[in-house]
């Protein structure tokens, strides 16, 4: 197999895997979320809150691994990291819900005036 053929195969494999991985989410986004601009804003904000929860759980996990460095601590670190990741994700989901309730209340009042 020549060098050019190997590069062509790698490019085809990359795009094939990318379309398989990102095709269904892109179609769901296009047909359900992208129809209304408000839903796109909510989608992006919720993704940001998810990234914040992931960031804080990563920070806590890093603190746990630095404090408990040893050979027997791997399972303990993994379990504690998973618990904190779940706690942070649910906390940020609740905070996002409260933010949505706070933002939507005045907008519902102003929308009903027109």
Secondary structure as UniProt FT lines:
FT   HELIX           3..28
FT   HELIX           29..33
FT   TURN            34..35
FT   HELIX           37..67
FT   TURN            72..73
FT   HELIX           74..112
//
